[in-house]
Amino acid sequence: MALRPIDNALPLTPERPKKQAKVSVPIQKQAEFAVNDENKAPLPLSADAAIDYSSENLKAIPDPESKIQLLQLLLKASQDKRFVCEEADKALSAMVRSMTPLHLLHKLRAYVSHANLRVRAKVAICISNSVSNMDLEGMKEFGLVSLVQMAANLLNDRLPEAREAARNTVISIFEAYTENEEQKQESWQNFCQSNLPTIHAQSMAKITSL
């Protein structure tokens, strides 16, 4: 009996094509290829990569009022963290210098009675610095009576920093108000008695008589 060839005995099955592994090129490499190709323009940098956030290149804000809320600065300046407090104090000092005293006083008056006593102390210091740079006409434009009342309230504050700043404010107002007065103390007492409770008027007179 003749044997069939083995090749003809088994059915032929077609071989499945082998899948080729996909090679993924990292984005960074693609960017390098694009840059290194002399016939192609380099890819633009992303927005994050194009900005330098180093503090050395930061410039002072031309209008701090439009960028930073006064209350936020006062709260930060009242924190226990020394670094945060010092930086906030610098910003407050810069704000006092950059804004007109009249404009700053209108903003500060809202925080004279703030619940945080440290905030009140910072406000008292800022008020003192502002008033010291004002003449009598500027004080009248703000409201001389309102200014005296704010100072009188801060004279009884719990923190010594607030009380000391309030005393400096009173002295500045006194000097401006009595600049052209012959009887300075008498004129000052009459003004305080006309616009303040008796106990506050007495405190104001005591400060200026020292």
PyMOL commands that set and color helices and strands:
alter all, ss='L'
color gray80, all
select helices_A, chain A and resi 6-9+27-36+47-50+55-57+64-67+70-77+82-98+101-111+117-131+136-142+144-154+160-177+184-195+198-209
alter helices_A, ss='H'
color red, helices_A
deselect
rebuild
show_as cartoon
